[in-house]
């Protein structure tokens, strides 16, 4: 079925992707980039301008990129506006920045982009969208994105998560939508959704050329909708369009501030075979409830409030978080602020690592004026509030493997045999699961001390291989337990 037919009708369920793990082969560098757990950061106000991060282009009281760049063109002309934007895009991250990021163990960069930068505003011009009149200043934006960020990051063994942050008519009403919207009209416009599905397919086809693409995020911060009809329609259209041209790229969807709604969606529509990741954002400085709490209470509550009460398993990520707490919170907090920020940041990292396997991305990297304080990744890492990550590890030896396998395998056998000595257990499946996971984890660890993060998709792929080779069984759970035990061992390595 062709792309056009998929967009206009096509399958009524999201298309599955190719297995996350290369069937019958050890992990490739590309598969590691797509499936490792990421310690990451957002490059905010790079390709989607936000006034509170970089205000250079926001003359005349404008708050949105469309108004800001329109005004800038009126004042400075098209050529200078284009040149100034390109200077911003090409100088935002210097060689010193890349070196620092790599030295701190950063593995991935989430880069927000607006629909208007792709291919010089091709789709904006094609449909006469709001950015069409100023599209000429974005002529080289996508090429700069590829050359200065995708290709450059690969030199430092860093991946790029491509985040379609702003869509026509708005997925939300935030300043990061590029223009002002009274309500998020994107979810009620099937024509616009089909347009963006076409754009994403075009984008995904081009991104296939690069190994270090961690994933493609098809929307940012979808508004909450209990029925989510518009979201489900769009997700299906976009997923199917992308899968027509790129079957392996992880696709990231927004949780709409209700993670379990989308955990259920994933599990009702193909589960791990979809190669979907759910993006959740965690901020503790905006809600009235959080503003009433002390820093200690907020830190303590993280364990019970972040990605809890989920009805199933899915691959999750925290696409945005910070170390910022509201002024009211500090007003009811006793003790040293720096110590409290450090406790908060470190607790966030601990919780995220355990529950958001695909990784976490701090908001955000740098600011035009100052270092951003508790919004700034650089000061938070330098002060130890966000722990940096070692890019090297002491790889387990063959003797370590034999010792761990023998000990855990014997423990597994002894326990289950004691439960029922007459059962025809298939304990060999435990051994095979352990051995498979150990070999994969070793390959990940060899690459900059990586860990398997997109575990649901990866484990599902290896489990299917096991079934294909060894057959279905009521004792597949023994394979699962062996696989999980080996993963656990590596997760505890420094």
Order of alpha helices (4+ residues) and beta strands (2+ residues): alpha-alpha-beta-alpha-alpha-alpha-beta-alpha-alpha-alpha-beta-alpha-beta-alpha-beta-alpha-beta-alpha-alpha-beta-alpha-alpha-beta-alpha-alpha-alpha-alpha-alpha
